[in-house]
């Protein structure tokens, strides 16, 4: 995210088509209507406020609009117009609740309205969403105000139907499928809230509480995780699995298959105060990373009152993202509509594990992108330069202090560098300037440690880059390899480490990066084959910038264990899991 600005206040749920944003907002009586506004802030128009619209739709809540891909229709929710409703009930039936309402469709001008569902008073609909080709419409539908688990939100179903427009221009939903995918057994509240279809129209992405984990600690009927359901194969995939947290609004990024979504993970959500930032993930739930830092006190974008970045909606080319910024203290209250300026980001990873941030000062990292340099060069010596072939990298930390990074290697598609010493915690902007002066950047989280081990296959997996130091009862020390690399494209493999001589001492010396900033040696723990082993050293290797090493003793009790995992944790952060072989 490059920057953000406020478009208007007092708004709610939204949808973006070309240059027009449809959204809902409450009037002076706290009743929501559907409006449209241009992305530049002009043309703010109510579509459901006219006497003609009220005569058809009633005078209660109308909202949660979504454009169909042609821009000719808007699907939305309309509260059932019963008599004698108190203001408290009307507030509770706001568009984001999905309670006591029906699904409607109107034309883009708000002149013609068609009712799609006709549910009983206890029913309701939530978050209608069109497929990219406009042939399907999905929504969540409440079938009961109660649930087997006794939750406050009731029992729901996931609905998917064909969106059909007659020759005379009348829309309808046909061939409706009633879906109740389940991920685990046991009593669940079964809440389904769809948010997007895949670009090929075959998969629907939705939020639900069908997974394990109990309620989020800050309240609600969760936890809420995100799922992908392939409509052709019925394959259900969990995209997140975060007990006691909340993940919502999976939305496809234009021009790709990745998703942006809201998550409370790391946002400081508390009882009575919901907070959430935007994250990005692959379509299968892998490679997640944080996009916004509005709830991070170390970020220049920090919002002290807390915020929920809800209902992300993209413009056509993916350069802008509109969100509804709810303060997270009362769901029915309106918030602020923000426009976020988005640019393609370089992928900045730990160079040893190839894992996403957090990173740490004095950690070696790899940047992957395009047009990063115009030639391939490596640092000529251990004294690293801050410029290679006129390519430079700067790291600006959360306090706004920019420092040049030392460079190991540059090429058009990859740069290896060291995060500068002194880079403070919080979100940092890593900016590459190529020889032509073209800049590209990424925002990464900086923590005190980012532990990782190098592996001989150079992908963060498999046999660790290490050796074994053997200290015999008498005679000189020896150093034994732990890997064999046959070459010719064959992967490196473990080779046995002989621990059978009980009179000898054996130390595994592993090379990595990102853990010299540990609090103390007591903050480092290592298990090998599920057995805890003593850690004798964890810190700088001393010869190369950012290069760390960790030494652990191999007890004779591990003899014969075979190929085992080495799992290291530094101040609560786990390194990539690597392997050795013991005999």
Secondary structure, 3 states (H helix, E strand, C coil): CCEEEEEEEEECCEEEECCEEEEEEECCCCCEEEEEEECCCCCCEECCCCHHHHHHHCCCCEEEEEECCCCCEEEEEEECCCCCCCHHHHHHCCCCCCCCEEEEEEECCCCCEEECCCCCCCCEEEEEEECCCCCEEEEEEEEECCCCCCCCCCEEEEEEEEEEECCCCCEEEEEEEEECCCCCCCCCCCCEEEEEECCCCCEEEEEECCCCCCCCCCCCCCCEEEEEEECCCCCEEECCCCCCCEEEEEEECCCCCCEEEEECCCCCCECCECCEEEEEECCCCCCCEECCCCCCCCCCCCCCCCCEEEEEEECCCCCEEEEEEECCCCCCCCEEEEEEECCCCCEEEECCCCCCCCEECCCEEEEECCCCCCCCEECCCCCCECCECCEEEEEECCCCCEEECEEEEECCCEEEEECCCCCCCEEEEEEEECCCCCEEEEEEEEECCCCEECECCCCCCCEECEEEEEECCCCCCEEEECEECCECCECCEECEECCCCCCCEEEEEEEEECCCCCCCHHHEEEEECCEEECEEEEEECCCCCCCEEEEEECCHHHCCCEEEEEEEEECCEECCCEEEEEC
